[in-house]
Amino acid sequence: MSLAFLFPGQGSQQVGMGRALAEAFPEARAVFEEADRTLGFPVSRLCFEGPEADLQLTANTQPAILAASVAAWRALHARGVRPDWVAGHSLGEYSALVAAGSLGLADALATVRRRGEYMQEAVPVGEGAMAAILALELPAVEQACREAARGEVVAPANVNSPGQIVIAGHAAAVDRAVEACRAAGSRRAMRLPVSAPFHCALMMPAQERLAKDLAVLPIRDPGVPLVNNVDARVVRTATEVRDGLVRQVSGSVLWRLSVEALVAQGVDTMVEVGPGRVLSGLVRKTAEGVRTLSVEDPASLEKTLAALAGGGK
C-alpha cells in the first residue's frame, strides 16, 4: 500500500469541526490550545460553536480549517499512521506541510491568518466573484473565460476533477463567463458564496504581501514528499515549498492533476484529513480504483484505522 494524506482547503469549514476530536484525544486538544495562544483569540470556540458568520470570514476560516486538519492528523499520527505522500487543496497545503515537518504549527497558523487578511483586502467586497462550472471540460471553460473577459479578469481558479472547475475574477466578467459556459453545454454554472475572488490575477496584491512574510518564515525540507497544488508536481526542498506557497495565491489550484500525480507515483490509498469529505469525492471522480478514506472525528478515525489495518474499506 502507498498512502497519501490529503488536506482540505477553504469551503470545508463547518461549525463543530474538530470538537469531537478535541474532546476525545489530548493530542488533538493541544492543537486548538496552541492555536488559541498563537492567534490571541479563541479560534477553538469559533470552530466548535461558531457563529457561522464569523467562521465564514476568510481571515478566520483559514486558521480554523488548519487547526481542525492538524488536530485530525495528530490523532492519526499518535496511532502510528504515517503517509508516504502529502498534498493539500489551496490552504490545505499549509496543513500538509505541518504534517510533513516542513512548517511549525504556530508559524503556519500565524501565516494563514495573515494570508486570509491579505486575500480579503486585495479586492473590495462586491468587485470580485467565483463560480462553479460543472460538466464542461477545461478547454471549453478557458475559451468561455477568454470571450467573457472584455478587458477584465476571469479565469479558471480551481481545476478540481473531470467536469468540475471553479472560475474567478471581476464579478461582471464571471457572470458573463457563466452564461458563456451554459451556452457551451455546462449542465450547471453558478456563483459561489465567497468573500473574494481567490486564485486569480486579482490576488496579486495579496501574493506580493504574503511573499514578504514567506521570505522570512522558517521552512524546512519536507520529511514526506509533497505534491504541490500550483504545479501538481513533487516537491522535496524548502526552496520549492516557499516558491509554491507564494505562487498559489494567484495561481490556479490544479487539484485534478495533483491527484493524477499521486497516482503516477503509485499511491493507491488516499486519506482526507480534516473537516468534510469534498476531496474524497473529487478523488473518486478523478482516479478510479483508488481507495478513499477520511478522518474528521473519532468515528471516522476508527473506521480509517480499521481499513488501513485490513479490516475493510
ABEGO torsion letter per residue (X at the ends): XBBBBBBBBBGABBBGBGAAAAAABAAAAAAAAAAAAAAGBBAAAAAAAOBAAAAABAAAAAAAAAAAAAAAAAAAAAAGBBBABBBBBEAAAAAAAAAAGABBAAAAAAAAAAAAAAAAAABBBGABBBBBBBGBBAAAAAAAAAAAAGGBBBBBABBABBGBBBBBEBAAAAAAAAAAAAAAGBABBBBBBBABBBGBAAAAAAAAAAAAAAAABBBBBBABBBBBAAAGBBBABAAAAAAAAAAAAABBBBAAAAAAAAAAAGBABBBBBEBEAAAAAAAAAABBGBBBBBBABAAAAAAAAAAAAGAEX
